[in-house]
């Protein structure tokens, strides 16, 4: 079984913080002053690694899951 890739894993691979990864994945990424280049690097790593958001974590935080 393939290991789930976390934002922390992606941050370690890209050499940036987990918070930067989280902000780059946010629909409001421009409000966090994330450069387009950084966002593109994160998006490329998402595509390469198969990252998926952990829906259970969103449920536990009481945020909408869009499912």
C-alpha angles and dihedrals in degrees: 000000000000117000116245111249113228131201087251090056091051091047091053092049093047096041094237134109124275088239090058090051090049092049092046090054093049120103085230093054094134092060089060093059093243113160119240088238092057091046090051091051091051092046090050090051090048090054093044097046100036093236115185127185114252102246092190090061090052090051091051090051091050095241124141114269100196091225 
